[in-house]
């Protein structure tokens, strides 16, 4: 089955029009969601600061969870906890 040339041209035109409209819509979306270099740097600094705080908080929590070693008598010669 062959298509008449008019239908083929109409199909190609419709395909090109749809491709153009989709590309244009993507362009509009991208231009509306762009951020400035200054805003990007500010956001990066804020994320870095938050990351530092999260790491420090995690370290504090880990310290709180650890069991403290038993204290030893300084007279004990077998004490390995404090190294006396």
Residue pairs with C-beta under 8 A, 6 or more apart in sequence:
3 11
35 43
69 81
70 81
71 81
72 79
72 81
72 82
72 84
73 79
74 84
76 84
